[in-house]
Amino acid sequence: MESASQDINLNSPNKGLLSDAMTDVPVDSAASARTSAPEGLTLAEEEELRSELAKVEEEIGTLRQVLAAKERHCGELKRKLGLTPLDGLKQNLSKSWHDVQVSNAYVKTSEKLGEWNDKVTQSDFYKKTQETLSQAGQKTSQALSNVGSVISRKLGDMRNSATFKSFEDRVGTIKSRVVGSRENSTDGLHSPSGAGDKPPQDNAPF
């Protein structure tokens, strides 16, 4: 009975469709990669490279563990020395800046800027600009000096004028009058009065 069913299945009209469907099933790429070596490599070379890759990955993991242990030890040493993270940041920044200063790019840039500075300072345009600014500064200083001299002279002329002298005399007269009146009032306050010389009356009853 079982053999008859197998014969029926083999002789079934869907036999061709089943085989076509099986051929359309995609093959696992990983399995294909394991079975067939990359182009230009033999199976032996592929196995050797895979073994070396595994060793390198293992070394990387070991180095990461060692680095983590070293960092912990470094942190403990800094803590015992009283060094704060800010001190470490300053040290790193200082080292980074020193590395930048000694780098070829920084040195070449500094040299180039120095050359540009020399070219600019030695150019005719720069020299003319410097001379113009210097002359402008001298003229400004001279103008300010002249203004100061004029003001001083005007003040001297005003002080020597008849109007100013008359005003000064009036101020002096008013000042002397004020001072004299104050002296007179002070003398009046300190002078003895007649009532003060009389002895006090005794109104007590006999």
HELIX and SHEET records of a PDB file:
HELIX    1   1 GLU A    2  LEU A   10  1                                   9    
HELIX    2   2 LYS A   15  THR A   23  1                                   9    
HELIX    3   3 SER A   29  THR A   35  1                                   7    
HELIX    4   4 LEU A   43  LEU A   81  1                                  39    
HELIX    5   5 PRO A   85  VAL A  102  1                                  18    
HELIX    6   6 ASN A  104  GLN A  122  1                                  19    
HELIX    7   7 ASP A  124  ASN A  160  1                                  37    
HELIX    8   8 ALA A  162  HIS A  190  1                                  29    
HELIX    9   9 GLY A  194  ASP A  197  1                                   4    
END                                                                             
